Amino acid sequence: MSENQQILARGAEAILIKQGNNLIKDRIKKSYRLKILDEKLRKSRTKSESKILEKVSKIIAVPKIIETDNKEKIKMQFIEGKRLSDWLDNLKNTDKVCQEIGKQTAALHDYDIIHGDLTTSNMILSEKENKVYFIDFGLGFHSKRIEDKAVDLHLLKQALEAKHFKKWEKLFNEIIKNYNSKDKTKILEQLKKVESRGRYKKNT
């Protein structure tokens, strides 16, 4: 680790390192896996995430990729701002922020990309640019399925309930109001089915 590098977070899958104005996502080697399998998985996930980031950068606010080795590291733009999970409850302009989340999620889904971990922990508010950035597409994938888009929204709703429980309903309603996907009606109908399956599992 060089002097101008700073570890920001260490997760189960990757280490996030700040280097100047850049962020390096370095996927962690897993000693419990066969070496050849571990290398293959890290390479495929790194390649997949970098491709998704490149595509979605054309339609929503995400960190720009600087370079990738297509093996385990992605160097991207470091976004100065506040992680929404820590700040959303205290913002004065929550409606505006939720409107932005709704619009960007709809744009993502209309592009047939599923975030896979759509939570306020994976969103950063840049007050300087007045933008909400979506981050961490490590679980992202391509899909045209209405079900997958509904599940993405379900994950977001659950995250709001857990992290912003005092006003999650107001927040989620504002997001949905601005979720203007071309398949909005179908996706919201499917969301109800996804939620009913969840309630059924809890009661059995």
N, C-alpha and C positions, 0 to 999 in steps of 0.2 A: 504494500500500500504506500503510494507516494505521499509527500507532504501536502499536496493540494487536493487530496482525496479525503472524503468524509463519508463514513457509513451512516445512512439515514434510517435504514430499516433492514431487518434480517427476518425474512419469512421462511415458511416451510419449503418453498420452491426456489426462492431467489434472494440475493442480497442487492439492495439498492445503494449505489455509491454516487455521491455528488462530486463532480469534477469540474470546477469552474462554473460555466453556464450550462453544463451538460449533466445528464443523469445516465449512469451505466447500470443496466439490469443484468446481473450475472447469475445464471442458473446454477444452483448448488449440485455438486456431485453427490449421488446417493450410494453409500458404501454397501448397503444391503441388497442392491441390485447387481446383477451381472454387469461387468464393466461395459461390454459391448452393447447390452440393452440400454443401460443408463445413458451412454453416449448417443445412441439412436434416438431415445426419447427427448433428451435435452436439445438435440439438433432439430428434430421435427417441430417441437414446441416453439423454439426460438424462431425458426423459419416461418412458421404459421403466424405467430404474433406479429412479426415484422411486416409480413405481407398484408395482414389485416390493418395494421396501423397506417401503412402507406395508402391503402384504399380509402379508409375512412377520413384521412386527413383532407380529402377533397370535398367532404360534405359536412363534417362537424369539427369542433375544436378538440384536438388531441395533440400530444407532444409530437413534434416533427422528428423523424429518424435522421440521425447524423450518419451513422454507419452500423453495420452488423457483420459479425464474422460467420453468421448462419450456423454456428455451433452451440454457443452458450451465452453470448453477450450481445446486447443491443445498446448502442449509445444513442441517446435521444436528447431533445431539448429539455432543460429543467424548467418547470413551470413555477414561477414565484406566486404564492398565494396561500389560501387557507383551505385545508381539507374540510369539505362540507359536513362530514359527520361530527366534527368538533364545533362548527360555527353556525350551522343552519338555524338552530333554535334561537340564536341571539341576533340574527340579522334583522335589519329594519325592512329590507326589500325582499322578504321571503317569497312573496307572490311572483316578483319578476324572475327570481332565481328558478322557481318551480316551473314557470312558463318556459324558460330556456331548457330545462331538463326535459320537459314534455316534447318540445319541438325537436331537440337533438335525438331523443330516443326514437321518435317517429321517423326521422331521416335515416337513422341507422337501420331500422327495421325495413324501411322501404328499399334500402340497398341490400336487403337480405343478409344482414350481419347481426348475429346475436352476441351480446356482450358476454354473457355467461356468469357474471358476478356484478350485476347492476345494483350497486349500493352507494350511499353518500360517502362511504369511505374511499370509493374509487372515482370521486369527483373533486376537482379543485376549483375554487373560485379565485380568479385573478381580478382583484379590484382595480388594478392599474388598467387592465384592458376591458374591464366590465364583461367578462366572459366566464362561462362554466366549461372547464376542460374535463373530458372523460379520460380516465387513465386505466392502466392494467388490463390489457386484453389477453392475458395469459390463458383464460378459459374461453376466449371468443372463437366463434366458428361461423361458417356460411350456412344459411338455411332459408328456404322459402316457406317452411311449415308454419302455419298459424299457431300451432301448439307451442313451438319453441319461442315465438314472440310473446305469447301469453305468459309463458313461464318466466321470461325475462322481466315482465311487468310484475309478476307475482313475487319474485325475489326482491324487487325494489319496494313493493308494498310491505313485505315482511321486515325488510331492513328499516323502513320508516317507523313501523310499529315498535320495533325493538329499541331503536336509537333515539327516536323523536316522539315518544309515546304520548306526550302532552298535547300535541297538535298534529299527529300524523295524518288524521283524516282530512283536515284542511289542506295539508301539503300535498297529499296524494290526489285529492280532487282537482287541485290546481294543475298538477302535472297532467292528469288525464284530460282535462279540459283543453289542454294545448297539445295533446298527443294526436296530431292530425294525420295519422297514417292513412294511406289509400285503402287499407283493409281494417280501419279502426273498428267498425261494427263487428266484424267477424272475430277480431282479436279480443275485444272486450267480452263477447259472448263466450269465447273459449276460456278467458280468464275466470269467469264465473264457474265453469266446469272444473277448472284446475283447483279453484278454492274449495269447491264442494267435495272433491276427492280428498283434499287435505283434511277437511272437517270429518269426513267419513272415517279416515284412518285414525284420527284422534279418539273417535267414539267407539272403535272396535277393540 
